């Protein structure tokens, strides 16, 4: 009976209509799964408008070098690393991983899967990549910082789905951290010869 149920479930999964905004960048088979599946979800026209409204922030009277250092420290403070900072292109990139379920649940699912057989896949870990560019402002002194967070969630079956984070609060928190660090007073350098 369980074999019939599993076959029926595989058939229904294979016949489902694909989402036009999803690109499968690695497929592990449909009727018989022989590898993991990687999917990238493209932004719809409405989501592109939302993203355009939250991705940029201007910082007047700040140099590109100063902004790059500050963006790097803000990402590091939020758990991103290791960072790649390209001074010539104004690009900062880093990633942060996170386990979504406790280890005991992962082990329990593994045991149940070997005993029972088919279990539906559940998200178990994720990785968020931060891509930040710093460019000189075109409207006056200062810079424009543009950020994009791409989140990839892996499930217990090894499949992954990548989406751009469209949460305004996520970007606002990042920009608030950058502004806070830029506004922080710089400690004066110690004077030589005093003692």
Residue frames relative to the residue before (quaternion, step in Angstrom):
aa qw qx qy qz dx dy dz
X 1.0000 0.0000 0.0000 0.0000 0.00 0.00 0.00
X 0.6689 0.4936 -0.3144 0.4582 3.57 0.96 -0.86
X 0.6022 0.5583 -0.3539 0.4477 3.61 1.14 -0.59
X 0.6404 0.5128 -0.3161 0.4764 3.58 1.04 -0.80
X 0.6488 0.5208 -0.3123 0.4586 3.57 0.98 -0.87
X 0.6589 0.5058 -0.3045 0.4662 3.57 0.95 -0.89
X 0.6420 0.5170 -0.3173 0.4688 3.60 0.99 -0.82
X 0.6533 0.5106 -0.3090 0.4658 3.58 0.95 -0.89
X 0.6523 0.5111 -0.3096 0.4662 3.58 0.98 -0.85
X 0.6445 0.5079 -0.3194 0.4740 3.60 0.96 -0.80
X 0.6443 0.5226 -0.3215 0.4565 3.59 0.98 -0.83
X 0.6750 0.4885 -0.2993 0.4648 3.59 0.91 -0.90
X 0.6327 0.5244 -0.3264 0.4670 3.58 1.04 -0.76
X 0.6717 0.5024 -0.2970 0.4562 3.60 0.93 -0.88
X 0.7227 0.4454 -0.2448 0.4684 3.59 1.09 -0.69
X 0.4737 0.6848 -0.4538 0.3174 3.62 1.18 -0.11
X 0.5038 -0.6553 0.4791 0.2954 3.55 -1.12 0.75
X 0.3922 -0.7344 0.4933 0.2520 3.62 -0.69 0.99
X 0.5054 -0.6196 0.5107 0.3160 3.55 -1.20 0.65
X 0.4479 -0.7197 0.4521 0.2777 3.64 -0.69 1.00
X 0.6728 0.4815 -0.3048 0.4717 3.62 1.19 -0.39
X 0.6246 0.5244 -0.3474 0.4628 3.58 1.26 0.02
X 0.1407 -0.7629 0.6277 0.0644 3.54 -0.93 1.01
X 0.2580 -0.7447 0.5945 0.1593 3.54 -0.76 1.01
X 0.1526 -0.8243 0.5430 0.0489 3.55 -0.46 1.24
X 0.7716 0.0535 -0.0750 0.6294 3.56 1.31 -0.04
X 0.0871 -0.8294 0.5517 0.0138 3.57 -0.55 1.11
X 0.2397 -0.7923 0.5502 0.1096 3.52 -0.96 0.92
X 0.7084 -0.4272 0.2646 0.4956 3.57 1.12 0.54
X 0.3538 -0.7378 0.5352 0.2101 3.57 -1.22 0.46
X 0.7643 0.3284 -0.2071 0.5149 3.61 0.51 -1.09
X 0.7660 0.1262 -0.0725 0.6261 3.58 1.05 -0.78
X 0.2687 -0.7774 0.5493 0.1471 3.57 -0.63 1.13
X 0.0391 -0.8210 0.5693 -0.0166 3.56 -0.59 1.17
X 0.7884 0.0858 -0.0668 0.6055 3.60 1.25 -0.11
X 0.6296 -0.5276 0.3969 0.4095 3.57 -1.29 0.04
X 0.3391 -0.7189 0.5768 0.1884 3.54 -1.33 0.37
X 0.1246 -0.7766 0.6147 0.0592 3.57 -0.92 0.94
X 0.0544 -0.8049 0.5902 -0.0278 3.54 -0.79 1.10
X 0.1485 -0.7537 0.6342 0.0874 3.56 -1.07 0.84
X 0.2366 -0.7735 0.5754 0.1209 3.57 -0.80 1.03
X 0.2682 -0.7724 0.5592 0.1372 3.58 -0.57 1.18
X 0.5353 -0.6256 0.4625 0.3289 3.55 -1.17 0.59
X 0.4207 -0.6553 0.5615 0.2800 3.56 -1.10 0.72
X 0.6959 -0.4464 0.3346 0.4522 3.59 -1.26 0.13
X 0.6584 0.5044 -0.3049 0.4682 3.60 0.97 -0.82
X 0.6643 0.4947 -0.3016 0.4721 3.57 1.00 -0.81
X 0.6033 0.5468 -0.3558 0.4588 3.60 1.11 -0.63
X 0.6384 0.5136 -0.3214 0.4747 3.59 1.05 -0.76
X 0.6343 0.5204 -0.3194 0.4742 3.58 1.01 -0.84
X 0.6635 0.5104 -0.2985 0.4584 3.56 0.91 -0.96
X 0.6469 0.5262 -0.3207 0.4493 3.60 0.95 -0.88
X 0.6746 0.5094 -0.2939 0.4462 3.59 1.09 -0.68
X 0.7790 0.3588 -0.1836 0.4803 3.63 1.12 -0.53
X 0.6005 0.6479 -0.3370 0.3257 3.60 1.20 -0.31
X 0.7645 0.3672 -0.1839 0.4968 3.64 1.11 -0.57
X 0.0435 0.7607 -0.6476 0.0048 3.51 -1.25 0.60
X 0.3075 -0.7582 0.5514 0.1631 3.54 -0.94 0.94
X 0.0969 -0.7657 0.6342 0.0454 3.55 -1.14 0.76
X 0.2454 -0.8090 0.5165 0.1362 3.60 -0.21 1.25
X 0.8522 0.1900 -0.1490 0.4642 3.52 -1.30 0.56
X 0.5406 0.5589 -0.4191 0.4686 3.56 1.07 0.82
X 0.3821 -0.7146 0.5330 0.2433 3.59 -0.96 0.82
X 0.6396 -0.5181 0.3995 0.4036 3.56 -1.26 0.40
X 0.6543 0.5188 -0.3177 0.4493 3.60 0.92 -0.90
X 0.6568 0.5049 -0.3075 0.4681 3.58 0.95 -0.88
X 0.6655 0.5011 -0.3011 0.4640 3.59 0.96 -0.88
X 0.6319 0.5308 -0.3388 0.4519 3.61 0.98 -0.77
X 0.6465 0.5094 -0.3188 0.4700 3.60 0.94 -0.86
X 0.6879 0.4919 -0.2817 0.4533 3.56 0.91 -0.95
X 0.6212 0.5223 -0.3359 0.4780 3.60 1.00 -0.79
X 0.6453 0.5261 -0.3155 0.4552 3.57 0.96 -0.86
X 0.6903 0.4629 -0.2945 0.4716 3.59 0.88 -0.88
X 0.6239 0.5336 -0.3431 0.4564 3.62 1.06 -0.67
X 0.6589 0.4885 -0.3113 0.4799 3.60 0.97 -0.81
X 0.6379 0.5255 -0.3281 0.4574 3.59 0.95 -0.85
X 0.6529 0.5194 -0.3084 0.4570 3.59 0.97 -0.87
X 0.7108 0.4225 -0.2463 0.5056 3.60 1.16 -0.55
X 0.6564 -0.5768 0.2962 0.3858 3.59 1.22 0.39
X 0.5007 0.6389 -0.4410 0.3829 3.60 1.21 0.23
X 0.3897 0.7036 -0.5360 0.2565 3.54 -0.98 0.83
X 0.5362 -0.1559 -0.8264 -0.0729 1.49 -2.28 0.87
X 0.4153 -0.7152 0.5123 0.2315 3.55 -1.17 0.62
X 0.1973 -0.7040 0.6644 0.1552 3.49 -1.31 0.55
X 0.0249 -0.7904 0.6119 -0.0187 3.58 -0.68 1.10
X 0.1055 -0.7968 0.5947 0.0157 3.55 -0.59 1.22
X 0.2936 -0.7966 0.5053 0.1543 3.56 -0.23 1.27
X 0.6719 0.5171 -0.3142 0.4271 3.61 0.99 -0.76
X 0.7635 0.3284 -0.1996 0.5191 3.63 1.07 -0.60
X 0.4292 -0.7191 0.4532 0.3055 3.60 1.24 -0.24
X 0.4980 0.6562 -0.4157 0.3855 3.59 1.17 0.59
X 0.0498 -0.7512 0.6578 0.0236 3.54 -1.08 0.88
X 0.0150 0.8057 -0.5892 0.0593 3.54 -0.85 1.01
X 0.1602 0.7699 -0.6066 0.1171 3.55 -1.05 0.82
X 0.2369 -0.7713 0.5752 0.1344 3.57 -1.27 0.28
X 0.1408 -0.7633 0.6267 0.0692 3.52 -1.30 0.55
X 0.1926 -0.7925 0.5718 0.0893 3.57 -0.77 1.05
X 0.0431 -0.7942 0.6061 -0.0066 3.53 -1.20 0.60
X 0.3226 -0.7158 0.5882 0.1937 3.55 -0.97 0.92
X 0.3096 -0.7990 0.4957 0.1416 3.58 -0.78 1.05
X 0.7710 0.2248 -0.1421 0.5787 3.60 1.20 -0.38
X 0.5577 -0.6009 0.4374 0.3695 3.60 -1.10 0.55
X 0.6560 -0.5429 0.3636 0.3778 3.56 -1.19 0.62
X 0.6433 0.5398 -0.3411 0.4224 3.62 0.92 -0.82
X 0.6438 0.5078 -0.3337 0.4651 3.61 1.09 -0.65
X 0.6119 0.5373 -0.3484 0.4641 3.59 1.07 -0.70
X 0.6646 0.4970 -0.2987 0.4712 3.57 0.93 -0.93
X 0.6488 0.5210 -0.3167 0.4552 3.61 0.93 -0.89
X 0.6497 0.5040 -0.3192 0.4711 3.60 0.95 -0.84
X 0.6416 0.5299 -0.3265 0.4484 3.58 0.99 -0.80
X 0.6560 0.4995 -0.3047 0.4767 3.57 0.98 -0.87
X 0.6692 0.4977 -0.3024 0.4615 3.58 0.88 -0.94
X 0.6435 0.5319 -0.3257 0.4439 3.58 0.99 -0.81
X 0.6768 0.4690 -0.3067 0.4774 3.60 0.99 -0.72
X 0.6929 0.4724 -0.2775 0.4688 3.61 1.08 -0.66
X 0.7724 0.3626 -0.1708 0.4927 3.57 0.82 -1.08
X 0.4863 -0.6300 0.4654 0.3873 3.55 0.97 -0.78
X 0.8568 -0.0659 0.0700 0.5066 3.54 -0.89 -0.99
X 0.0421 0.7418 -0.6684 0.0348 3.53 -1.01 0.97
X 0.5070 -0.6356 0.4645 0.3510 3.61 -0.95 0.72
X 0.5037 -0.6606 0.4738 0.2921 3.55 -1.04 0.82
X 0.1211 -0.7755 0.6180 0.0453 3.54 -1.11 0.81
X 0.5635 -0.5924 0.4377 0.3741 3.64 -1.05 0.66
X 0.0364 -0.8381 0.5440 0.0182 3.58 -0.86 0.89
X 0.8039 -0.0295 -0.0356 0.5930 3.62 1.15 -0.30
X 0.1502 -0.7948 0.5847 0.0619 3.55 -1.23 0.50
X 0.1694 -0.7478 0.6338 0.1019 3.50 -1.34 0.42
X 0.1294 -0.7831 0.6052 0.0606 3.57 -0.83 0.99
X 0.1760 -0.7764 0.6007 0.0739 3.55 -0.80 1.08
X 0.1943 -0.7603 0.6113 0.1023 3.56 -0.95 0.95
X 0.0433 -0.7606 0.6478 0.0012 3.54 -0.91 1.02
X 0.0256 0.8134 -0.5751 0.0834 3.56 -0.53 1.22
X 0.0891 -0.7740 0.6239 0.0616 3.55 -0.97 0.88
X 0.1593 -0.7533 0.6328 0.0824 3.52 -1.17 0.74
X 0.0426 0.8009 -0.5928 0.0733 3.58 -0.66 1.14
X 0.5732 -0.5714 0.4393 0.3898 3.59 -1.14 0.51
X 0.5121 -0.6409 0.4790 0.3124 3.55 -1.06 0.76
X 0.3615 -0.7307 0.5377 0.2150 3.58 -1.08 0.71
X 0.6960 0.4804 -0.2679 0.4615 3.60 1.27 -0.17
X 0.7964 -0.1374 0.0910 0.5819 3.59 1.24 0.12
X 0.7211 -0.4081 0.2903 0.4787 3.59 -1.23 -0.15
X 0.5933 0.5564 -0.4299 0.3919 3.54 -1.03 0.82
X 0.4291 -0.6873 0.5297 0.2509 3.54 -1.32 -0.23
X 0.2780 -0.6843 0.6354 0.2253 3.50 -1.43 0.19
X 0.1651 -0.7677 0.6147 0.0737 3.55 -0.85 1.04
X 0.0757 -0.7809 0.6199 0.0120 3.56 -0.84 1.05
X 0.0662 -0.8148 0.5759 -0.0033 3.57 -0.82 1.02
X 0.0044 -0.7544 0.6561 0.0176 3.52 -1.23 0.66
X 0.1410 -0.7639 0.6267 0.0623 3.53 -0.90 1.02
X 0.0887 -0.7786 0.6205 0.0307 3.58 -0.75 1.07
X 0.1629 -0.8094 0.5626 0.0419 3.55 -0.73 1.14
X 0.0952 -0.7771 0.6214 0.0300 3.57 -0.86 1.04
X 0.1115 -0.7859 0.6075 0.0288 3.55 -0.78 1.10
X 0.1799 -0.7622 0.6153 0.0897 3.55 -0.92 1.02
X 0.2558 -0.7592 0.5730 0.1729 3.55 -1.07 0.70
X 0.7155 -0.4747 0.3137 0.4053 3.54 -1.33 0.17
X 0.6296 0.5077 -0.3366 0.4822 3.59 1.30 -0.13
X 0.5779 -0.6114 0.3640 0.3997 3.58 1.29 0.00
X 0.5283 0.6288 -0.4139 0.3928 3.60 1.27 -0.04
X 0.1726 -0.7936 0.5793 0.0699 3.57 -1.15 0.68
X 0.0788 -0.7697 0.6320 0.0452 3.54 -1.17 0.69
X 0.1601 -0.8026 0.5731 0.0420 3.58 -0.81 1.10
X 0.0312 0.7845 -0.6164 0.0599 3.56 -0.90 1.03
X 0.4551 -0.6286 0.5474 0.3133 3.56 -1.22 0.51
X 0.4225 -0.7013 0.5152 0.2535 3.58 -0.90 0.96
X 0.1155 -0.8175 0.5637 0.0260 3.58 -0.73 1.10
X 0.4011 0.7089 -0.4841 0.3196 3.58 1.18 0.46
X 0.4293 -0.7249 0.4817 0.2412 3.57 -0.55 1.20
X 0.6317 0.5580 -0.3343 0.4217 3.59 1.00 -0.83
X 0.6117 0.5565 -0.3520 0.4385 3.60 1.04 -0.74
X 0.6965 0.4516 -0.2660 0.4901 3.57 0.89 -0.95
X 0.6344 0.5317 -0.3325 0.4519 3.60 0.97 -0.81
X 0.6449 0.5155 -0.3228 0.4629 3.60 0.98 -0.82
X 0.6457 0.5155 -0.3195 0.4639 3.58 0.98 -0.83
X 0.6925 0.4694 -0.2839 0.4685 3.59 0.83 -0.98
X 0.6151 0.5355 -0.3534 0.4583 3.62 1.06 -0.67
X 0.6414 0.5145 -0.3240 0.4679 3.59 1.03 -0.77
X 0.6392 0.5156 -0.3227 0.4706 3.59 0.98 -0.85
X 0.6664 0.4969 -0.3071 0.4634 3.60 0.88 -0.93
X 0.6333 0.5329 -0.3287 0.4549 3.59 0.95 -0.86
X 0.6912 0.4738 -0.2813 0.4677 3.59 0.88 -0.94
X 0.6452 0.5102 -0.3255 0.4663 3.60 1.06 -0.70
X 0.7025 0.4688 -0.2594 0.4685 3.59 1.06 -0.77
X 0.5141 0.6534 -0.4240 0.3591 3.60 1.22 -0.34
X 0.4792 -0.6712 0.4722 0.3113 3.59 -0.89 0.86
X 0.3914 -0.7010 0.5500 0.2301 3.54 -1.06 0.82
X 0.4428 -0.6875 0.5078 0.2709 3.55 -0.86 0.99
X 0.4695 -0.6818 0.4708 0.3050 3.61 -0.87 0.87
X 0.5341 -0.6181 0.4730 0.3301 3.54 -1.13 0.72
X 0.5151 -0.6398 0.4543 0.3448 3.61 -0.97 0.72
X 0.4185 -0.7012 0.5200 0.2506 3.55 -1.04 0.81
X 0.4188 -0.7179 0.5033 0.2366 3.54 -0.93 0.91
X 0.7727 0.3955 -0.2653 0.4197 3.57 -1.21 0.48
X 0.6164 0.5211 -0.3818 0.4503 3.61 1.21 -0.08
X 0.2126 0.8130 -0.5291 0.1181 3.56 -0.94 0.62
